[in-house]
């Protein structure tokens, strides 16, 4: 069975064909925050992608958020994106 993080990685690979995708689960760093929910993740995505690097930063981030729209609504509380 495919894990949640593998699902995210596959979506990013399919859409942007990056050279590399790294997913870091930072949920534990937010456990004491008022809005913390153990059912939602705080994720950092590091994407090495020529396609995304050619875009304006805001447009690249919007494209990633759009690709993960369903996950953002249901399972991701916070998403940090780093494009290399």
C-alpha positions, 0 to 999 in steps of 0.5 A: 500500500502506498503511504501518504508521503509516497502519494505526494512524491508521486504527484509532484514527480508526475506534474513537474518531473523534478530531478529530486523530491525530498519530503520532511515531516516537521509535524513534531515541531508544531505539537504544542501549537494551539491549532495542532492536530495529530491528523494533519501534517506540517511538511517541508518539500524540497524540490529540485526542478528546472521547470519550477525554477524557470517560474516566478517563485509565487507562481511555482508555489501556486503550482505546487499548492494546486497539485496538492489541493486535495491533500491541503484540504484534508491532511496537510496543515502547513506546507513549506516549499523550497525550490532548487 
